[in-house]
């Protein structure tokens, strides 16, 4: 199913460590499995997709950016801080 992580087979969640992380190859894994992939990687600045073996650089800001882009395409957004009313 596309609603579960291909590594641990747990369902993705909208927050926490089961949040979906989009890799450069457009495959997704949960944050927990992404962290495990990074821990096992020889070069911790990138991970290898477990499905297609394409490498994804891992600056944390880049992963967050990809997640935000994915969420915007899915029509959902992450909770944000309310703006003060003038």
matplotlib code that plots the C-alpha trace (Angstrom):
import matplotlib.pyplot as plt

x = [0.0, 1.2, 0.0, 2.7, 6.4, 8.0, 10.7, 8.7, 5.2, 3.8, 1.1, 2.3, 1.1, 0.6, 3.1, 5.9, 8.4, 6.0, 5.8, 6.4, 9.8, 10.1, 13.5, 14.9, 13.7, 10.1, 9.9, 8.8, 9.9, 8.9, 11.1, 12.1, 13.3, 15.0, 16.9, 17.9, 19.1, 21.2, 22.7, 23.7, 25.1, 28.8, 28.3, 25.8, 25.2, 23.2, 21.0, 20.4, 16.8, 15.9, 13.7, 15.8, 19.2, 19.3, 21.2, 19.5, 21.5, 20.4, 20.6, 17.7, 16.3, 16.1, 14.1, 11.7, 11.4, 10.5, 7.9, 6.3, 6.1, 4.5, 2.0, 1.1, 0.5, -1.7, -3.8, -2.9, -0.7, 1.2, 0.0, 1.4, 1.5, -1.5, -0.7, -1.7, -4.8, -4.1]
y = [0.0, 3.6, 4.5, 2.4, 2.6, 0.0, -0.8, -1.3, -1.6, 0.7, 3.2, 6.7, 9.3, 13.1, 13.7, 12.1, 9.5, 7.9, 11.0, 10.4, 11.4, 11.9, 10.8, 12.3, 9.2, 10.0, 6.9, 7.5, 6.0, 7.0, 9.3, 6.5, 4.3, 7.3, 7.8, 4.1, 4.2, 7.3, 5.5, 2.5, 4.6, 4.8, 8.5, 9.9, 12.9, 10.8, 7.7, 5.0, 4.3, 0.7, 0.3, 1.7, 2.4, 6.0, 8.2, 11.2, 13.9, 14.4, 18.0, 18.1, 21.3, 19.6, 16.7, 19.1, 21.1, 18.0, 17.0, 20.4, 20.3, 16.8, 18.0, 21.0, 18.7, 16.5, 19.4, 19.2, 21.4, 21.0, 22.9, 26.4, 29.1, 31.4, 34.9, 37.8, 39.7, 43.4]
z = [0.0, -0.7, 2.8, 4.5, 4.8, 2.5, 5.2, 8.4, 6.8, 9.4, 8.3, 7.7, 10.3, 10.0, 12.8, 14.8, 13.6, 11.2, 9.1, 5.4, 4.0, 0.3, -1.2, -4.5, -6.4, -5.3, -3.1, 0.5, 3.9, 7.4, 9.5, 11.8, 9.0, 7.3, 10.6, 10.7, 7.0, 7.9, 10.9, 8.8, 5.9, 5.3, 4.3, 6.7, 4.5, 2.1, 2.1, -0.5, -1.3, -0.3, -3.3, -6.2, -4.6, -5.8, -3.3, -1.6, 0.1, 3.7, 4.9, 7.3, 5.7, 2.3, 3.6, 5.4, 2.2, 0.2, 2.8, 2.7, -1.1, -0.9, 1.7, -0.5, -3.5, -1.4, -0.3, 3.4, 5.5, 8.7, 11.7, 11.8, 14.4, 14.1, 12.9, 15.3, 14.3, 13.5]

ax = plt.figure().add_subplot(projection="3d")
ax.plot(x, y, z, "-o")
ax.set_aspect("equal")
plt.show()
